[in-house]
Amino acid sequence: MAYKERIPQDEYERIVARDKARAQAMIDMLFESHKTDPRVKFMNIRPMVTIKGMFEESAAQWPDRPAFWEKPSHKEPYQMITYNEALARVNALGTALLARGLAGAHISVIGDNSYHWATAYLAIVCGAGVVVPLDKELPQDEIEQLLVNGDVEAVFYDRKFAPMMEQIREHGKTGVRFFINNQRNTEADSLKGFEVSSNALATEGEALLTAGNREFLDAQIDAERLGILLFTAGTTGFAKGVMLNHRNICAEMMIPTVVIGIVPEDVFFSVLPVHHTYEATCGFLIPLAQGSSIAYCEGLRYIVDNLSEAHPTVFLGVPLIFENLYKKVWQNAEKGGKADTLRRVIKINNVTKKVHIDLGGLFFKQIRELFGGKMRLLICGGAAIDPAVVDGIKAFGVNTVQGYGLTECAPIAALNPIFGGNSASAGYLVPGFDAKIVDADPETGIGEICLAGQHVMMGYYKDEEATGEVMEGEWFHTGDYGYLKDRFVFITGRKKNVIITKNGKNVYPEELEYLLSRHGIIGELMVFEVESGRSDDTIIAATIIPDEEEVVRVLGENADSEAVGKLLWDAVNAVNEGQPMFKKIRKVYLRSEPFDVTTKKTIRRFVAENRSGAEV
């Protein structure tokens, strides 16, 4: 982080030398791995010490290339912002923040994915203080509490949050001194007395820079000190502050790209909430480190429209997005009577590709247009995706890989490579990222996954007890169960979710959910344990929301619950056939109401209401 007060220059030079040596050692390690690991293919990397240094270097190397693409309104086309323009705004904002006495302060950003969000984040982390991204979907009382817990002194927010911020200011519970409306225009009369606009702040900074102020330009940043504070709430709702530093993020910017290859010509499609570390690191900072562009999606309902407008080449998403797009392709093929033809074409193309003849551009042009026409890489994270979907999208000519990560690892812990990947695995342990299994089952090899490397967090903010529960020396205990094979990571479930049967067997609900989700009739579901009334018996149950389109396709309109229930049981029995007795699902509940979910759209497993439904 930036220091509240400057330290002696000789001491700071030692810090910088240490950080540069570590970054160079990492690059040297990757180049050595390139000689022996066939999956490490792409070496267009450079030593990175801080996020500030990364962004300045990228702007120097690609000054006039587009860093961001953004639509002023839905009806207007995308507009380009160059690296030089973005850097100028970051420097101006950062200079103004320091002039207002915020050196070393914790400063939040909350709002939609946008150029203004990105430059506020960079201005904070590149020399002003510690950036504290907040979840825009949280209710006011939770946001207010996180401002308190995070010791936040200033906050950037979208215009729509102004009424909320005014109430928070009036409550007086937080330590926020500056409320910065991150509006896009410069209309000062739309602001309230407690606010300053980010554009006005940038204007202040520009004047200071012109007058020779170099406080932000020359800011001292220690790569090992706190730079990013991320509050992550699991399905239990308890928020912990994950402390990340520039070293963590720089490791992520240098290491994972060696197995997937990111180039300046790439355009990333930004649709996932950028306050989550998955999007922030992988869809925001990594592109900037490689000279790529970021095109902001206007929202989930505009995905298809924006894909056709931005023509991106890289798309980060979660399984639900990609599975829905894949399902839509096949539903359209079925409706048009072309499904059999599509299957034959895929089979033919899979053969011709073995002799380096790809007919996909000819046969799958219409399908590729669904992804914008130029898409070359889909990266899936956040949860397990069906390998059949991964391989299915690959068959259409779009490379698709799955990664494994956690906020505590900034977040990438493993990533499938483009060459030599394994669609069934959560990811590959790229050189520099280490893992081990502890307390492994002697029969299955399944145990808790522990991770180590430069990407692992500093700890939880002001919570030594929680930190001690997950950190053992350099090793982070993830709470995920799984196994390793040839440096590939396979996830079976969460430690806290495991169901232990009466006879001592472990059942991982995520595993059964994954198998069930492969059936078209299944929309959303949750697997859990119900009381059997017997001391020697454990009953596994599933609450399911069926896929409405599939129900209509199979049963027609106005199907009764008995017929829907039979379809659900057909899917459940198909899964049960391949399971030992203790894993078989024995009760099914048909649910019509949406599940209670977190802001990440993860079902809250321990909310009783989520287990309800009509037994079928």
Disulfide bonds with the S-S distance in Angstrom:
none
